[in-house]
Amino acid sequence: MDIIRFLFGTVLLLFGRRLFWLFVGVAGFLAGFDLATRVFANSPEWIAIVVGIVIGVIGALLAVAFQRFAVAIAGFFIGGYIATYLLEILGANLGNFAWLPYIIGGILGALLAFLMFDWALIILSSLAGATLIVQAFQLESTMTTILLVVLFIIGIIVQAGLTGRERRVVRRRTQ
C-alpha cells in the first residue's frame, strides 16, 4: 500500500490541477478505503481496497461529467482526510469527537474547492499529494511535519507554474 500512496501522492503533488479527475478519484478511494476499514474492521484488507477503488472510479467518472460539483465533493473528502491526519501526527486524541475534525476540514475543503476552483485544486491536491507521500514513509513526528510542509510548498510552486504556463500559451494562440 505504501508504494501506491507514494505514486498517487507524487502525481497529485505535481499534476493534481491538470489531472483533476484523478484528484477526485483518489479522494474517493481514500474516503472509501478509510470508511471500509472502519465498517469492516475484522475483514481482509482487500475488501477495503475494492470499496476504495469502486468509490474512486465513480468519483473520477462524476468529475468528468460534473466538474465543479465533483471537485467540491472531493474537496470535502480531502479536507476531512487531511484534518484528521494532521491531528493524528500532532498526537491529538478527540475520543468520541474524532468525527468532528473530519466534518470541519471537509466543509472548509468543499468551500475552498467550490469558490476558488483552480487554486483550490492546486492547494488541495498539493496537500493531499504531500500527505500521501509522507504516509508512505514511517518517519518520526517532527520529520513528518517538516517533509509535509516542504512537499506541500513544492507542489504549489510546480502546479502554479504549470497553470501559469498553460494560460500564457492559450493567450498567445488567441492573439
N, C-alpha and C positions, 0 to 999 in steps of 0.2 A: 504493500500500500504506500510505503514511503516514496518509492520511485515514481508512482503515479502522482502523488502530491507534488513532488519536485517538478515533474514535467508539466503538469497543468499549471502549477504556480508560475513557472518560468514563462509560459505562453501568455498567461493573464497579465503578469507583471509588465511584459514588453509590448503586447499587442491586444490587450483587453478592449480598448476602444474600437480598434479596427475589426476585431472579431467579436462583436457584441453578442452574437448568438451563442458563441462558446462561453462567454461570461455568464449568460443566463443559464445555459446548460450545466455549467459547473456549479452555479448557485443551487440549481435544482438537485443536482447529485448530492452536494454536501448536506442540504436540508433533508433529503430523502434518506441518505445514509445515516445521519445523526438521529433522525426520528426512528428509523427501523432498529438501530442498535438499542434505543431506549424501550421501544414497544416489544421487540423480540429479543430481550436481553439474554435469554438462555439458548438461543438458536445459533446455528453456524453463521460465520461472518458473510458467507456467500449470499445469504438472504438479504442482508443489509446492502450488499453491493448491487444485487439485482434491483432492489427497490430504488436505490440511488440512481442507477442507470436509467430505469424507466422514467422516473420523475425528471431527470436531466434531459432525456431525449424529448419528452413532452415540452419542457421549458424551452429548449432550443427551437423546436418547431413553432411554438407560440411566439417566440422572439422574432422570427422571420415574418409571421403574419401580423402580429400586433406589437410592433417595435417599442413604442413608448410605454405602453402598459406593461409589457413583459419585462422591460428594464426596471420599471418601478417595483414590480414584484421581486425581481432578482435583487434589487437594492434592499428590500425588506429582509430577504433571507441572508444576504451577505452582511448587512448591518447587524443583524441579530447574532450571526455566527462570530463576527469579529468582536462584538461587545462581550460575549461570553468568554471568548478565548483570551481577550486582554485581561479580564478579571481573573481568569484562571492563572495566567502567568504572574499576576500580581499577588496571587495567593488568597484572593477573596473567597469566602465561603458564605453564600447567602442562604443556605439551607432550603427551607420551603419556598423561598422567594427567588430561586435560581432562574425561573422563567422571566422575571421582571427585566433584567438587563437585555434579554433577547428581544422582548417586545419593544423596549425603548430604543435600542440600537436598530431594530427593524424599522420602526416608524421614521427615525432620522434618516436611515439609508433610503427608504422609499421616497421620502420628501426630497432628499438631495437628488436622487435619480430622476424624479419627475420634473423638478423645477430647473435643474441645470444639467440637461441631458449629456452633452459632450464631456463637460468637466466631471460630472458625477460618474460617468463610465470610466474616465481616466483615474479618478481618485479611488473609487470602489474596486475597480479591477486591479489597480496597483496594490492596494491594501490587501485584497484577497490573495493576489499572487504572492506577495511578501509573506503573508500568514501561512499559506500552503508550503512555501519553500522552507520557512523556519520550522514548521511542524515535521518536515521530512528528516530533520536532524534532531538528535537528542542533546540539546545544549542546556547549560545552566541558565537560570533566570536572567541574570544581567546580560549575558552574551545574547540570549534570545531577544531581549528588548532592543539592544544595540543593532543587531542584524536586521530585525524587523523594521526599524526606523530607516536604516541605510538603504535597504532594498525598496522600501516604500518611496523614498525620495528619488532613487534611480528610476523606478517605474514611472513616476510622474514626469520626470525630465525627458525620458525616452518617448513616452506617448505624447506629451505636449509637443515635442519636436516633430514627431511623425504627423500629428494633426495639423500643425502649422505648415509643414511642407506640403501636405495634401491641398490645403486651402490656397497656397501660393500657386501650385500647379493648375488648379481649377481656374483661378483668376487669369493666369496667362493664356489659357486656352480660350476663355470667353472674350478676351480683348481683341 
